Amino acid sequence: MARSIEQFGAAAHDILKAQPNPAGRNKVCALLEEYLQDPSFVSAYIKEETPERQVLYEDRELGFCVLAHHYRGAKESAPHDHGQYWAIYGQARGETEMSDFDLLEAAGPDKTGKVRKARTYKLLPGMAHVYNEGDLHAPKRVDSTMLIRIEGRNMDKVTRYKFQAV
């Protein structure tokens, strides 16, 4: 039986409703890794025409959303967090080099925060990683990649501050 985004969303909802904390997010991360092992699931929700950001599922009660991302060619993002929310990055195709950062100076509405790189690691197909509230990270892609990402809230609706690596 084919897995659907609705099934994934419902299972993630049940986990996060029972455990609205990092332990619950780790369970959702493990569930996402299971789904990423299913080529038919990946192919159904991330296609060649998928844009860089497409909301696939948004939970009405808890507010989290599941997105598909298709990044074409090399792309590097600045260090960032997800504000007061969390995210789970799931690598579907390609490879992402992810760097984590330590906070040196907080950011604000009129102030760019300062961060220092702490470690770098790769996300390969089938792997997922949780970024809790305040976790500073930056993805780098040297070629096209496809991801399934979960945001604690739709980040299109959240104000975030800028950070600079020093």
N, C-alpha and C positions, 0 to 999 in steps of 0.2 A: 504494500500500500504506500502510495506516494505521500511524503511529508509536505505539509502546507505551512505557509507563514501564519495562518490563523491558528493552527495547532501549536506552533512554536509560541506565538503570542499568548495563547491561553495557558500553556504550561509555565511560561515565564511569569505571567500574572499570578498564578497559584503559588509559585515559589516566593515571589516578592511580597505577596500579601501575607504569607505565613512568616517570612523572614525579611522585613524591610531594612536590611543592614548589609554590611560587607559579606557575611556568611551566605546570605541569600543570593547576592550578586555572583559570588564564586560558583554557586550551583547553576545559575543561569549561564555563566561562562562555560561550564562543563557541558551543559545542554547544547549551547551554540556549537561547541567543538564537535559534538555528535552529529548535528545537522550539517555542519560543513564537510563531514566525511561522505555525505550523500550527494553524488554528482547530479542526480536528477533535481534535488532541492536547489543546489547552487545554480544550475542551468535554468531553472524555472524563474528565479528571482533576480539574477544578474545576467543580462544579455549584452550583446555587443552595443546595442543602442541605449543601454541604461546610462542616464546622465551621471555627473559627479555626485549628485545627492538626490535620492528619491526615497520618500517616506513610503514604507511598505505596510506598516501597522502602527497604530497609535492607540494605546490603552486609555480608554475613557475614564476609568476609575483611578488608576495609579499615575497616569501621565507619562509613562515611558513610551518611547517609540523605537521602532526597528527600521533601519534604513539600508538601502543598497547604495554602494558607491562604485563607480567605474572611473578610475583616473587613467587618462590616456597620456602616455609618455612620462618623462621624469617630472617629479613634483616634490617640493620640500615645504613644510609648514613651519612657522615660527613656534617657539615654545608657547604652550597654552594649557589652561585647565578648563574645566567645564563649570566654572563658577561654583555655585552651591550644589551642583548635581554631579552625577557620576556617568561613566561611559564604559562600554565593553567593545573593543575592536576585535572583529573576527576576520581573519585572512581567508579569502576564498580562492583567489588565484593571484599569481605573482608573489612578490616579496616586499615587505616593508621593513626598513631599518628604523627602529624606534629608539629614541633617547629619552631618558628620564632626567629631571632637573631638580636641584635643591633650590629653595627660595632664599634669596639674599635680602631683597627689599620688596615689600608688598606693593602691588599695583593699586591704582584707584582711578576714579573718573578722569582726572587730569594728570596722572602720573603713570609712566611705564614702569612696571616692576623689573627687578633684576634677578636673574637666575644663573646657576652654574650647572653645567652638565655633570651628572653623577654616574650614568652608565648608558651603554648602547647595546641593543640586542636585536635579533631578527624575528619577525613574525612570518612564518611560512604557511602555505596552504594547510588548512585544518586546525591552525592554532588560534586561540583567542586570549585576550588579556583584559583584566579589569583595571580601570582607573577610577579610584574613589574620589570623593570631593576633595578638591585642592591638589590632587596629584598632577604635577606639571610634566608634560611630555611633548614630543615633537616627532611626527612621522617624516621619513624621507623615502622617496620611491625613485629608483633609477630607471624604471621602465613601467609600463602599464600594469595596473593592479586592479583587483576587484575585492571588495570587502562587504561584509554584513556588519553593521555597527548598531549598537543599542545605546540610546541616550536616556538618562534618567528623566529628562524633559526635552522636548523639541528645542534644540539650541537656536533655531531660527527666532525663537520668542524670548531669548535670554540675553541680557546685556553682559558682555565679558570684557575684561580689561586686557591690555597688551603687556607682554613680557619681552625682555631682551636678554639674550645670553651674554655673559661677560666672562 
